[in-house]
Amino acid sequence: MLGWALTFLIVAIVAAILGFTGIAGAATDIAKILFFIFIVVFLVSLVLGLVRGKVPKA
């Protein structure tokens, strides 16, 4: 999911450089949404791993 967010971010940057502001804005919004979904899923899996006791030992 983080890969998709980075892909949309790159699309947004390229579109902004080429002057396609509408596409750049939409791609930026999608990248933000995917990034925050990634953060939420990461935190949920981290908490579930702590609760179940399956934390890798250093």
C-alpha positions as CSV (number, residue, x, y, z in Angstrom):
1,M,0.0,0.0,0.0
2,L,2.9,2.3,0.7
3,G,4.1,1.6,-2.8
4,W,0.9,2.8,-4.3
5,A,1.1,6.0,-2.2
6,L,4.6,6.6,-3.5
7,T,3.4,5.9,-7.1
8,F,0.6,8.4,-6.9
9,L,3.0,10.9,-5.3
10,I,5.4,10.6,-8.2
11,V,2.5,10.9,-10.7
12,A,1.4,14.1,-8.9
13,I,4.9,15.6,-9.0
14,V,5.3,14.8,-12.8
15,A,1.8,16.1,-13.5
16,A,2.6,19.3,-11.6
17,I,5.8,19.8,-13.5
18,L,4.0,19.4,-16.8
19,G,1.3,21.8,-15.8
20,F,-1.6,19.4,-15.3
21,T,-2.8,20.9,-12.0
22,G,-6.1,19.0,-11.8
23,I,-4.5,15.6,-12.2
24,A,-1.7,16.6,-9.8
25,G,-4.2,17.6,-7.2
26,A,-6.2,14.4,-7.5
27,A,-3.1,12.2,-7.4
28,T,-1.8,14.1,-4.3
29,D,-5.1,13.5,-2.6
30,I,-5.1,9.8,-3.4
31,A,-1.5,9.5,-2.2
32,K,-2.4,11.2,1.1
33,I,-5.4,8.9,1.6
34,L,-3.3,5.8,0.9
35,F,-0.5,6.9,3.2
36,F,-2.9,7.4,6.1
37,I,-4.6,4.1,5.5
38,F,-1.1,2.5,5.5
39,I,-0.3,4.1,8.8
40,V,-3.6,2.9,10.4
41,V,-3.1,-0.6,9.1
42,F,0.5,-0.6,10.4
43,L,-0.5,0.6,13.9
44,V,-3.3,-1.9,14.1
45,S,-1.0,-4.8,13.2
46,L,1.6,-3.5,15.6
47,V,-0.9,-3.4,18.5
48,L,-2.3,-6.9,17.6
49,G,1.2,-8.2,17.5
50,L,1.9,-6.8,21.0
51,V,-1.3,-8.2,22.4
52,R,-0.7,-11.7,21.0
53,G,2.9,-11.6,22.2
54,K,4.5,-12.3,18.9
55,V,7.0,-9.5,18.9
56,P,10.3,-10.4,17.3
57,K,13.2,-10.4,19.8
58,A,16.2,-8.2,19.0
